[in-house]
Amino acid sequence: MSYNKLFDLTGKRALVTGSSQGIGFELARGLASAGAEIIVNGRNTERLQAAAQKLRASGAKVHELGFDVTNAEQAAAAVDGFEATTGAIDILVNNAGMQFRTPLEDFPVEQFDAMMQLNINSVFYVGQAVAKHMLGRGAGKIVNVCSVQTALARPSIAPYTASKGAVANLTKGMATDWAKHGLQINGLAPGYFKTELTSALVADTEFTAWLSARTPAGRWGDVSELIGAGIFLCSEASSFINGHILYVDGGITSSL
């Protein structure tokens, strides 16, 4: 197989949850650039339509699949309906997630529950719904978006750290159960990237100075720098990689 063929996603169809903005949108854009059809997902209809239009304007073939990933019944119905009417979902990127920052002793119970629902339950709900079809075909790629907080903690985000640690271990469990059926399930763990959701931290000069000093690369990441890793984990290039968490973090998890 040629080098280019290893990373070619032509003929593949990829569902990216939470893909109307931020990392999800950038991963969708990257997979489209490698030839994949994209299924965008989100709860905000206007944002979802705008994201789909941007991707189409760049030449991508795009489907819109709006459903609530924290609702198991909705997730299963949406996936089953798409498979029945449109075709196979060959790739799933479980990207949808949220962050909430406050000291742990003051962390609201309702925010904790909402975070677990979105950050970990949705990975199970959508992952299971898609995998049931992949298992019958004997092939499929699932990439669960983890975080640098899968391995590290910071003040005021303990529940987020717990949720992303759970995503990593669920990824390993998925691989343990499903690798023998021809699926590859891995985690993509971004470090600190400039997105709409981190704009306040980027603008915080004290935090940015701390981050630049703490990260061996000495800077924030640009979301486009996640594309190569995303394509790799979704392509034939990663055909014997399973249950692995790939950190794209400028070296922050490697250095004290």
Buried (B, 14 or more C-beta within 10 A) or exposed (E): EEEEEBBBBEEBBBBBBBBBBBBBBBBBBBBBBBBBBBBBBBBEEEBBBBBBEBBEEEEBEBBBBBBBBBBBEBBBEBBBEBBEEEEBBBBBBBBBBBBBBEEEEEBEEEBBEBBBBBBBBBBBBBBBBBBEBBBEEEBBBBBBBBBBBBBEEEEBBBBBBBBBBBBBBBBBEBBEEBBEBEBBBBBBBBBBBBBEBBEEBBEEEEBBEEBBEBBEBEEBBEBEBBBEBBBBBBBBBBEEBBBBBBBBBBEBBEEE
